[in-house]
């Protein structure tokens, strides 16, 4: 490939056995052991498993009882989605800030990266791909597989073929030939319904798509049908959507147990929502100077019609004090069925005043690190409903 530059170059980054790999990262004693993940401690179906487990024939969607019968020494763990999302966010932010800003997060363990614009700065495609893969491993100790091509569909299919911990590069001019042998059922975006429709026209492999007039797919499936026709021939025209809109709000609400009309009890649930919200704001580097605080009665009335208040300090303690103030003003003994705290007008986090906030910043970071590792609000400030009432 030399120093040739592609007119369009896209990488599909796919983290290898991501959930299982994070569990092994957090529990080094699991290194080399077959590990599977289910949703919850009583989950009955595998949602992923390590490559050591796959050697025994285990796969996603397999019933846990069958997996254990095939692999007697299987270590099964409940999923910790908060932890996986946290690590995923760190990886994606690292890529955006240190490798390439043109990234589309496709899922918790996948991302499309348009490296077209960085080729002249970083060199040939192979060098960029290798650097990205090694950088992620050196920084996070997690392995990934990369597919590289001139379009998203070919890059994604190539990444699948590169697993585990490989890199597959398919030049744009060879994409059609590369995709030709791929079963249409292996292409992301082609559902069982679409595959059945194609089979009626004798199309089982991508290379057979060219014999079908694109108008037939368009008439049946609209714009999606047209894209499918191009996808199968290595000509996917979809772009990497870098400028996805950021969330404008972030909040938490809680439906309370029946007949909740105790001041301490209501404030307890409010305090829990505040802790979850301020943690999320910190983890995603968001800041808000406007908050919505709401209480719903058993008569389906929002007290104060959902109060909106300004707050310059996003600390948990300051937001708790604000909640208490609003609560004391609007609540007069009603039975509350739901509480809500929402940050409005989100923007990138403000710079900290290092002289006044260093201790708080370090404390919050420690709390967040513990809670994201164990996927729970195990640690928080000592402020509870009782202390709010003082």
C-alpha positions in Angstrom: 0.0 0.0 0.0 3.0 2.3 0.5 2.2 5.9 1.1 -1.0 5.9 -1.0 -3.8 7.9 0.5 -7.4 6.8 0.3 -10.1 9.2 -0.8 -12.2 7.8 2.1 -10.9 5.7 5.0 -13.0 4.3 7.8 -12.1 2.1 10.7 -14.6 0.0 12.6 -13.2 -0.6 16.1 -14.7 -3.6 17.9 -13.6 -4.4 21.5 -12.9 -8.1 21.9 -15.3 -9.9 24.3 -15.7 -6.5 25.9 -17.9 -7.3 29.0 -15.8 -10.4 29.8 -12.6 -8.6 29.2 -13.5 -5.8 31.6 -14.4 -8.4 34.3 -11.0 -10.0 33.8 -9.3 -6.6 33.9 -11.0 -5.9 37.3 -10.3 -9.4 38.6 -6.8 -10.5 37.4 -7.3 -13.9 39.0 -9.7 -14.7 36.1 -6.9 -14.3 33.5 -6.8 -17.4 31.3 -10.0 -18.8 32.7 -13.3 -19.3 30.8 -15.6 -16.5 31.8 -19.2 -15.9 30.8 -21.6 -13.0 31.5 -25.4 -13.1 32.1 -27.9 -10.4 32.8 -28.1 -10.5 36.6 -27.0 -13.3 39.0 -30.0 -15.3 37.9 -29.6 -14.8 34.2 -30.3 -17.9 32.1 -28.6 -16.9 28.9 -25.1 -15.9 28.0 -24.8 -12.3 26.7 -21.0 -12.8 26.0 -18.1 -14.9 27.0 -14.3 -14.8 26.9 -12.3 -16.4 24.1 -11.1 -19.1 26.6 -14.8 -20.0 27.0 -15.5 -20.0 23.3 -12.9 -22.8 22.8 -15.4 -25.1 24.5 -18.1 -24.1 22.0 -19.8 -21.5 24.1 -21.4 -18.5 22.4 -23.7 -15.6 22.9 -27.3 -16.7 23.4 -26.4 -20.1 24.7 -28.4 -21.2 27.8 -26.2 -21.1 30.9 -27.0 -24.7 31.9 -25.8 -25.9 28.6 -22.6 -23.7 28.8 -21.8 -25.2 32.2 -22.3 -28.7 30.9 -19.8 -28.0 28.1 -17.3 -26.2 30.3 -17.2 -27.5 33.9 -14.8 -24.8 35.1 -16.8 -21.9 33.7 -16.9 -18.7 35.8 -20.2 -17.0 35.2 -20.7 -13.4 36.4 -23.6 -11.0 36.4 -23.3 -8.1 34.0 -22.2 -4.7 35.4 -23.5 -2.4 32.7 -22.6 0.8 34.5 -19.0 -0.3 34.7 -18.9 -1.3 31.0 -20.4 2.1 29.9 -17.9 3.9 32.1 -14.9 2.1 30.5 -16.5 2.5 27.0 -16.9 6.3 27.5 -13.2 6.6 28.6 -12.0 4.7 25.5 -14.2 6.7 23.1 -13.1 10.0 24.7 -9.5 9.0 24.5 -9.7 8.2 20.8 -11.5 11.5 20.1 -9.0 13.6 22.0 -5.8 11.7 21.1 -6.2 9.9 17.9 -9.0 11.2 15.7 -11.9 13.5 16.4 -14.1 12.1 13.7 -15.7 9.2 15.7 -19.2 7.8 15.7 -19.9 5.6 18.8 -22.0 2.7 17.3 -22.5 0.7 20.5 -20.9 0.3 23.9 -18.0 -1.7 22.3 -17.9 -0.5 18.7 -17.1 2.8 17.0 -16.7 4.0 13.4 -13.7 6.3 13.0 -13.3 8.4 9.8 -9.5 8.6 9.5 -9.6 10.2 6.0 -8.4 13.6 7.3 -5.5 12.3 9.4 -3.7 10.2 6.8 -1.2 12.9 5.8 -0.3 13.5 9.5 -0.1 9.9 10.7 1.1 8.1 7.6 -0.4 5.0 5.8 -3.6 3.3 6.7 -1.8 0.3 8.3 0.2 2.5 10.5 -2.8 4.4 11.8 -4.7 1.2 12.5 -1.8 -0.4 14.3 -1.2 2.7 16.4 -4.9 2.9 17.4 -5.0 -0.8 18.4 -1.8 -0.6 20.4 -2.7 2.7 22.0 -6.0 1.3 23.4 -4.2 -1.7 24.7 -1.4 0.2 26.3 -3.8 2.7 27.9 -6.7 0.4 29.0 -5.2 -3.1 28.8 -8.1 -4.2 26.6 -7.8 -5.8 23.2 -9.7 -4.8 20.1 -10.1 -5.9 16.5 -10.1 -3.4 13.6 -11.7 -3.5 10.1 -10.5 -0.8 7.7 -12.0 0.1 4.3 -13.5 2.9 2.4 -17.1 2.4 3.6 -18.8 1.5 6.9 -20.3 -1.9 5.9 -17.0 -3.3 4.6 -15.1 -2.0 7.5 -17.5 -3.6 10.0 -17.5 -7.0 8.2 -13.7 -6.9 8.0 -13.5 -6.3 11.8 -15.6 -9.4 12.4 -13.2 -11.4 10.2 -10.2 -10.0 12.1 -11.2 -11.2 15.6 -9.7 -11.7 18.0 -7.1 -8.9 18.3 -6.5 -8.6 14.6 -6.5 -5.9 11.9 -8.1 -6.5 8.4 -7.5 -3.8 5.8 -9.6 -3.9 2.6 -8.8 -1.1 0.1 -11.8 0.6 -1.5 -11.1 -0.8 -4.9 -11.1 -4.4 -3.5 -14.2 -3.9 -1.3 -16.6 -5.3 -3.9 -14.6 -8.5 -4.4 -14.1 -8.9 -0.7 -17.8 -8.6 0.1 -18.9 -10.9 -2.7 -18.4 -14.1 -0.8 -20.1 -12.8 2.4 -23.6 -14.3 3.1 -26.2 -11.5 3.1 -27.2 -12.7 6.6 -23.8 -11.8 7.9 -24.3 -8.1 7.0 -25.3 -5.8 9.7 -28.6 -4.2 8.9 -30.0 -7.1 6.8 -32.8 -8.5 8.9 -34.4 -12.0 8.6 -37.2 -10.4 6.7 -34.9 -8.7 4.2 -32.8 -11.9 3.8 -35.9 -13.9 3.1 -37.0 -11.4 0.5 -33.6 -11.6 -1.2 -33.6 -15.4 -1.1 -36.8 -15.3 -3.2 -34.7 -13.7 -5.9 -31.9 -16.3 -5.5 -29.6 -14.0 -3.6 -27.8 -15.6 -0.7 -24.4 -13.9 -1.1 -23.5 -10.3 -1.5 -21.8 -10.9 -4.8 -25.2 -11.9 -6.3 -26.8 -8.5 -5.4 -25.7 -6.8 -8.6 -28.1 -9.0 -10.7 -31.1 -7.5 -8.8 -32.3 -4.1 -10.0 -32.0 -1.6 -7.1 -35.5 -0.3 -7.8 -37.0 -3.6 -6.5 -35.4 -3.2 -3.1 -36.3 0.5 -3.0 -39.9 -0.2 -3.8 -40.1 -2.8 -1.0 -37.9 -1.2 1.7 -37.6 2.4 0.7 -34.3 4.2 1.4 -33.1 1.3 3.5 -33.5 -1.0 0.5 -31.4 1.2 -1.7 -28.6 1.3 0.9 -28.6 -2.5 1.3 -28.1 -2.8 -2.5 -24.9 -0.6 -2.2 -23.8 -2.2 1.1 -23.5 -5.7 -0.4 -21.2 -4.4 -3.1 -18.7 -2.6 -0.9 -20.2 0.8 -1.9 -22.0 1.8 1.3 -22.6 5.5 1.1 -23.4 6.1 4.7 -21.1 8.6 6.4 -19.6 8.5 9.9 -21.9 10.7 11.9 -19.5 12.7 14.0 -21.8 15.6 15.0 -24.4 13.7 16.8 -26.4 16.1 19.0 -25.4 16.0 22.7 -28.1 15.5 25.3 -29.7 18.8 26.5 -30.9 17.3 29.8 -29.9 14.6 32.2 -32.1 13.5 35.1 -33.3 10.8 37.4 -36.8 10.1 38.7 -38.1 7.5 41.2 -41.6 6.1 41.7 -42.0 5.9 45.4 -43.6 3.1 47.5 -47.4 3.4 48.1 -48.5 5.9 50.8 -45.2 7.7 51.1 -46.0 10.9 53.0 -43.1 11.0 55.5 -40.8 14.0 55.2 -37.7 12.0 56.0 -38.7 9.2 53.5 -39.4 11.6 50.6 -36.1 13.4 51.2 -34.3 10.1 51.4 -35.4 9.3 47.8 -34.6 12.8 46.7 -31.1 12.4 48.1 -30.6 9.2 46.2 -31.7 10.9 42.9 -29.3 13.8 43.6 -26.4 11.4 44.2 -27.0 9.5 41.0 -27.4 12.7 38.9 -24.3 14.5 40.2 -22.3 11.3 39.7 -23.4 11.1 36.0 -22.7 14.8 35.5 -19.1 14.3 36.6 -18.5 11.1 34.7 -19.7 12.7 31.4 -18.0 16.1 32.1 -21.3 18.0 32.0 -22.3 21.1 33.8 -25.7 22.7 34.3 -26.7 26.0 35.9 -30.5 25.2 35.8 -32.3 22.3 37.5 -35.8 20.9 37.6 -37.1 19.6 40.9 -40.4 17.9 40.9 -42.8 16.0 43.2 -45.9 14.2 42.0 -48.9 13.6 44.4 -51.2 10.6 44.4 -53.7 12.9 42.7 -51.3 13.2 39.8 -50.5 16.8 40.5 -46.9 18.1 40.2 -46.4 20.3 43.2 -45.3 23.8 42.1 -45.8 22.5 38.5 -42.2 21.2 38.2 -40.0 23.9 39.8 -37.0 25.2 37.7 -34.2 26.8 39.8 -30.8 28.2 39.1 -27.7 26.7 40.7 -24.1 27.6 39.8 -22.5 24.9 41.9 -23.1 21.3 40.7 -21.8 19.7 43.9 -24.0 17.0 45.5 -24.1 19.0 48.8 -25.3 22.2 47.2 -27.9 20.5 45.1 -29.2 18.6 48.1 -29.6 21.9 50.0 -31.5 23.4 47.0 -33.8 20.3 47.0 -34.5 20.7 50.7 -35.4 24.4 50.2 -37.8 23.7 47.3 -39.3 20.7 49.2 -39.9 22.7 52.3 -41.6 25.5 50.4 -44.0 23.4 48.3 -44.7 20.2 50.3 -47.4 20.4 52.9 -48.0 16.8 54.0 -49.2 15.4 50.7 -48.6 11.7 49.7 -45.9 11.7 47.1 -45.8 9.0 44.4 -42.8 10.2 42.3 -39.8 12.5 42.7 -37.6 13.9 39.9 -34.3 15.8 39.7 -33.1 16.9 36.2 -30.2 19.0 35.0 -31.2 21.3 32.2 -29.2 23.2 29.5 -26.3 20.8 29.7 -22.9 22.1 28.5 -19.2 21.0 28.8 -18.0 21.0 32.4 -16.6 24.4 33.6 -13.0 24.7 34.7 -12.6 24.0 38.4 -11.3 26.6 40.8 -8.2 24.5 41.8 -7.6 26.5 45.0 -11.2 26.1 46.3 -12.3 22.8 44.8 -9.2 20.5 44.7 -10.2 18.5 47.8 -13.8 18.1 46.7 -12.7 17.1 43.2 -10.4 14.4 44.5 -13.0 13.1 46.9 -15.6 13.0 44.1 -13.2 11.2 41.8 -12.5 8.5 44.5 -16.2 8.0 45.1 -16.9 7.7 41.4 -14.1 5.3 40.8 -15.4 3.0 43.5 -19.0 3.2 42.4 -18.3 2.6 38.7 -16.1 -0.4 39.4 -18.8 -2.1 41.5 -21.7 -0.9 39.5 -23.6 0.5 42.4 -24.0 3.6 44.6 -22.0 1.9 47.4 -20.3 5.0 48.5 -21.7 8.5 48.8 -21.6 11.5 51.2 -22.9 11.1 54.7 -25.7 13.5 54.0 -29.0 11.6 54.3 -32.6 12.5 54.7 -32.0 12.9 58.4 -29.1 15.3 58.0 -31.1 17.3 55.4 -33.8 17.7 58.0 -31.4 19.4 60.4 
